[in-house]
Amino acid sequence: MSVIEVNNLTKDYGSGRGVFDVSLSVNEGEVFGFLGPNGAGKSTTIRHLLGFSKPQSGECKIFGKDTFQKYYEILSSVGYIPGEIALPAGLTGYGFIEMMQKLQHNKNDARLKEMLGLFELKDNVLKGETKRMSLGVKRKLAVVTAFMSDPEVLILDEPTSGLDPVMQEVFIKFIEDEKARGKTVLLSSHIFSEVDATCDRIAIIKDGRIVSQFLADDLKHASQKTYKIRLCDGAEFDRFMSDSKNTNAFTVIKNRPGSLSVTLSTSDDKVNDVIAILSKYSMTEFTHRKETLEDYFMKFYKEDRTFEGVNGV
């Protein structure tokens, strides 16, 4: 059963900005990854999904209810972590928690205590003013308030941004545990490792449009092969890059002139052709590895020169 539905969502802000005919669904008990760099349309989609904005066309539903029209009916069932954390001024950490409990119409002291312990929010920190908190503490406070009512649906927009590596691992383990409890999760992120570690299905968004949706397991068992080569010098690197534009035997998904390295992808049936082509060049390195989520993602962004916000950590 689909708990979250986005059907043909369009919101055009002009100049190519917005989201265009976006459709996705998240089944009950599933963790769905929504992957793309900053500005690709992830947060815009989520704002509409939560009923914060009215679609230009299309619809968003949670539990079969239109989220813009039935916002207050679904609010208590949804935990949300925004991409940008802006806590109200004039409140302590405890004050913010109390405010969120009233908004959620749900007070679960046992769950709150569990969450505060898990994310290491101490009493002395929570007694302090929110405006003086570090980004990491604000992020942990947002995580705690999103989960403290034990909601059935979790919508997470860049949830680990600002967390240190230890807390990122704690968060990933927590999401795995929530999935085991049957929670439904939409995880929007640009961090490949957390999407790869937690998600059952993944959608990639580029320029406001979904360019791929797939099962995470399908990628792990894909017939694609990925090779990394390192050319012997700059001239050989330039020759290879020039020649690579005229073959369909492989796709260059990453190249780094400074280190003379190239990562390329091919299918099982073209491996022999690739080996024959590579034999024409002088190389200092040739390694094979399984195609990763990052490799697959970069196929859609390989023509872009920069990937602001995309992080392979």
Secondary structure as GFF3:
##gff-version 3
##sequence-region A 1 313
A	DSSP	beta_strand	2	14	.	.	.	ID=ss1
A	DSSP	beta_strand	17	27	.	.	.	ID=ss2
A	DSSP	beta_strand	31	35	.	.	.	ID=ss3
A	DSSP	alpha_helix	42	49	.	.	.	ID=ss4
A	DSSP	beta_strand	57	62	.	.	.	ID=ss5
A	DSSP	beta_strand	65	66	.	.	.	ID=ss6
A	DSSP	alpha_helix	71	74	.	.	.	ID=ss7
A	DSSP	three_ten_helix	75	77	.	.	.	ID=ss8
A	DSSP	beta_strand	78	81	.	.	.	ID=ss9
A	DSSP	alpha_helix	93	104	.	.	.	ID=ss10
A	DSSP	alpha_helix	109	118	.	.	.	ID=ss11
A	DSSP	alpha_helix	123	126	.	.	.	ID=ss12
A	DSSP	three_ten_helix	130	132	.	.	.	ID=ss13
A	DSSP	alpha_helix	135	147	.	.	.	ID=ss14
A	DSSP	beta_strand	153	157	.	.	.	ID=ss15
A	DSSP	alpha_helix	165	180	.	.	.	ID=ss16
A	DSSP	beta_strand	184	189	.	.	.	ID=ss17
A	DSSP	alpha_helix	192	198	.	.	.	ID=ss18
A	DSSP	beta_strand	201	206	.	.	.	ID=ss19
A	DSSP	beta_strand	209	215	.	.	.	ID=ss20
A	DSSP	alpha_helix	216	220	.	.	.	ID=ss21
A	DSSP	beta_strand	224	231	.	.	.	ID=ss22
A	DSSP	alpha_helix	234	244	.	.	.	ID=ss23
A	DSSP	beta_strand	251	256	.	.	.	ID=ss24
A	DSSP	three_ten_helix	257	259	.	.	.	ID=ss25
A	DSSP	beta_strand	261	267	.	.	.	ID=ss26
A	DSSP	three_ten_helix	268	270	.	.	.	ID=ss27
A	DSSP	alpha_helix	271	278	.	.	.	ID=ss28
A	DSSP	beta_strand	283	290	.	.	.	ID=ss29
A	DSSP	alpha_helix	293	301	.	.	.	ID=ss30
###
